[in-house]
Amino acid sequence: MSSDLLRRLVDEARAETELRRGVIPLAHLERLGRALPAPRDFAGALRGERLAVIAEMKARTPIQGELVADYEPGRLARVYSAAGAAAISVLCQETSFGGRPEHLAEARAVTDLPIMRKDFVSDEYQVAEARAFGADAVLLIVAALQAGRLKELLAYVRSWGMEAIVEVHEPEEVEAALGAGALVIGANHRNLRSFDVDVGLTERLRPRVPRDCVYVAESGIRDAEDARRMRRAGADAILVGEALMRAPDPAAAIAELTV
């Protein structure tokens, strides 16, 4: 896989954003977002005595291809909620992942759990769009943003009363996240430039993340053994997507992961 994969995914998301901006102006999204009830407490939902599961939904990935033939965000949100997930992540990038921002609204219609927009966010439009469709949080990827831009976007997210998982993969990215004011830090085991997975990353980065930050382990978590390892490493939550999308019984899988 090309080392430029992350750049490609960001560029795809930007192109999608420009198309949607031409249909729905930012001012209209802002009006829709302000008319909604206050966002749910995404960070608070991830703290507890047990490991919290952020259950992710996505139709496909650039590496694995199609994950499910009958992708129904509303149905999945019901299943995830009933199974005890702490929050839901909705993949909204369309070109490589088969998602759309409208999937946030489909999930919001059937659950009261906090919902995060998972995307390659680089523009305030994507944040306002997430809020307009009912999201309570977004993902911000340090490797995809300059330090000043990360800080600007995080401030804009919080101006809506939302929160962000600020995603890191390298030690220096932890410092960048903290410098921008991150309160929720996600250690992504998957290198987004190559899509290789290293599940030891959560353990190695843990000493660099302050205890008052919510610490999330992302990607490559398959079963209860992996979940227990993340909990021992000091993770407050795990974000799990492919394992749930491929599971014959996603509800049972979530129960197994909530250690």
ChimeraX attribute file (.defattr): number of C-alpha atoms within 10 A of each C-alpha:
attribute: neighborCount
match mode: 1-to-1
recipient: residues
	/A:1	10
	/A:2	10
	/A:3	12
	/A:4	11
	/A:5	16
	/A:6	18
	/A:7	16
	/A:8	14
	/A:9	22
	/A:10	18
	/A:11	14
	/A:12	16
	/A:13	22
	/A:14	18
	/A:15	13
	/A:16	15
	/A:17	18
	/A:18	12
	/A:19	10
	/A:20	16
	/A:21	15
	/A:22	9
	/A:23	8
	/A:24	11
	/A:25	12
	/A:26	17
	/A:27	11
	/A:28	12
	/A:29	21
	/A:30	17
	/A:31	12
	/A:32	16
	/A:33	21
	/A:34	13
	/A:35	10
	/A:36	12
	/A:37	8
	/A:38	14
	/A:39	18
	/A:40	19
	/A:41	17
	/A:42	24
	/A:43	20
	/A:44	11
	/A:45	17
	/A:46	25
	/A:47	16
	/A:48	11
	/A:49	8
	/A:50	13
	/A:51	23
	/A:52	26
	/A:53	27
	/A:54	27
	/A:55	29
	/A:56	26
	/A:57	27
	/A:58	28
	/A:59	24
	/A:60	22
	/A:61	15
	/A:62	14
	/A:63	11
	/A:64	8
	/A:65	12
	/A:66	14
	/A:67	19
	/A:68	13
	/A:69	8
	/A:70	7
	/A:71	17
	/A:72	15
	/A:73	24
	/A:74	18
	/A:75	12
	/A:76	23
	/A:77	29
	/A:78	17
	/A:79	20
	/A:80	28
	/A:81	19
	/A:82	12
	/A:83	17
	/A:84	18
	/A:85	24
	/A:86	25
	/A:87	27
	/A:88	33
	/A:89	26
	/A:90	27
	/A:91	26
	/A:92	26
	/A:93	24
	/A:94	18
	/A:95	16
	/A:96	17
	/A:97	20
	/A:98	17
	/A:99	22
	/A:100	18
	/A:101	24
	/A:102	17
	/A:103	21
	/A:104	30
	/A:105	19
	/A:106	18
	/A:107	26
	/A:108	22
	/A:109	14
	/A:110	16
	/A:111	18
	/A:112	14
	/A:113	22
	/A:114	24
	/A:115	31
	/A:116	28
	/A:117	32
	/A:118	24
	/A:119	24
	/A:120	24
	/A:121	23
	/A:122	21
	/A:123	16
	/A:124	15
	/A:125	19
	/A:126	24
	/A:127	25
	/A:128	24
	/A:129	26
	/A:130	27
	/A:131	31
	/A:132	23
	/A:133	22
	/A:134	29
	/A:135	30
	/A:136	30
	/A:137	29
	/A:138	27
	/A:139	22
	/A:140	27
	/A:141	24
	/A:142	21
	/A:143	19
	/A:144	18
	/A:145	16
	/A:146	13
	/A:147	15
	/A:148	12
	/A:149	15
	/A:150	25
	/A:151	19
	/A:152	14
	/A:153	20
	/A:154	25
	/A:155	18
	/A:156	17
	/A:157	22
	/A:158	12
	/A:159	10
	/A:160	18
	/A:161	15
	/A:162	24
	/A:163	26
	/A:164	25
	/A:165	26
	/A:166	28
	/A:167	24
	/A:168	26
	/A:169	21
	/A:170	17
	/A:171	15
	/A:172	11
	/A:173	18
	/A:174	23
	/A:175	15
	/A:176	21
	/A:177	26
	/A:178	18
	/A:179	13
	/A:180	20
	/A:181	14
	/A:182	24
	/A:183	18
	/A:184	23
	/A:185	24
	/A:186	28
	/A:187	30
	/A:188	24
	/A:189	21
	/A:190	18
	/A:191	18
	/A:192	19
	/A:193	16
	/A:194	14
	/A:195	16
	/A:196	11
	/A:197	15
	/A:198	14
	/A:199	19
	/A:200	12
	/A:201	21
	/A:202	24
	/A:203	17
	/A:204	13
	/A:205	17
	/A:206	18
	/A:207	11
	/A:208	12
	/A:209	21
	/A:210	12
	/A:211	11
	/A:212	8
	/A:213	14
	/A:214	21
	/A:215	27
	/A:216	27
	/A:217	30
	/A:218	24
	/A:219	19
	/A:220	19
	/A:221	23
	/A:222	16
	/A:223	15
	/A:224	16
	/A:225	13
	/A:226	15
	/A:227	24
	/A:228	16
	/A:229	17
	/A:230	25
	/A:231	22
	/A:232	12
	/A:233	18
	/A:234	20
	/A:235	26
	/A:236	23
	/A:237	27
	/A:238	27
	/A:239	22
	/A:240	25
	/A:241	24
	/A:242	22
	/A:243	19
	/A:244	23
	/A:245	20
	/A:246	11
	/A:247	13
	/A:248	10
	/A:249	11
	/A:250	18
	/A:251	19
	/A:252	15
	/A:253	18
	/A:254	28
	/A:255	15
	/A:256	13
	/A:257	22
	/A:258	21
	/A:259	17
